[in-house]
Amino acid sequence: MGTLTGIALRLMSHPDGRLQVVNVNERNRSLLQNLGLDHVFEVDQDGSAWKEEREMVKATLTEELADQGADGTDERRDCIIEAHENLCDANESNRPKFRDVLECLKNERESQPA
């Protein structure tokens, strides 16, 4: 959700920019509300948005994505840090929730040999 939040925040800086979320289950809907992101995302409540496009994506996702080569641990960690920072930027009340995980990940990154 943090990565999506970063994308949504960038889109919001454009005149007609917005991020729509489809196929949201109850758990994710609850997370969006608890993290204060329901004002950042436009949530398709009834499953009526983007039907054709969702079918195309569903068909495409049958391919394996595991074929990405290198380990990518550093990249994943940086992506996770950025995602959590996005959640904090979107709603300041998230900062205490993610303070420990951010501190841990940043310390881990700093302790890695170059």
Secondary structure, DSSP 8 states (H G I E B T S, - for coil): -HHHHHHHHHHHTSTT---EE-S--HHHHHHHHHTT-TTTSEE-SSS-TTHHHHHHHHHHTTS------S--HHHHHHHHHHHHHHHHHH-GGGHHHHHHHHHHHHHHHHHS--
